[in-house]
Amino acid sequence: MEALMPIIVQVITGILGGQAVGAAISSAVMGQLPKILSGAIGGIGGATILGGADPVAVSDGALSLNNILGGAGGGAILTGIVGQIMKAMNK
């Protein structure tokens, strides 16, 4: 369970970041499922880029700044990108 906690934190913060961007960008017509999926995937990716997704070395804890900021930022960025792609496809 200790190895899964960083990933769970990344997914949750990624979903929160994705929901925030989805609400802020009203021009991106997205349902809840694309926002949740892109937020979760972006959260894991963003935290990995910041170096917080090493489940073997959890010495800094699941609630490290890399996991939280990387998850929220990655989820927000990927959700914004997916929203713009979906908007372009609907034209």
C-alpha positions, 0 to 999 in steps of 0.5 A: 500500500505504501508504494501505491500512495504516491500514485493515488495522490498523483491521480487525485490531484491530477483530476482536481487540476483537470476539473479546474481547467475544465471549469475555467475553459468554458469554450472547451466542450468536454464531458466529465469522463474526458476531464477525469481521464485526462486529469488522472493521466496528466497527473501521473505524467506531470509528477513523473516529470518532476520526479515524484513517481518513483514508487520504490523510493517513497522516503519523501512520502506520498504527499511530497511537493513533486506529487502534489504540484506535478499531479495538479499541473500535469492534469491541468495541462493535459486536460487543457490540451485534450479540451482544445483538441476536442473543440477543434474536432467539433468544428 
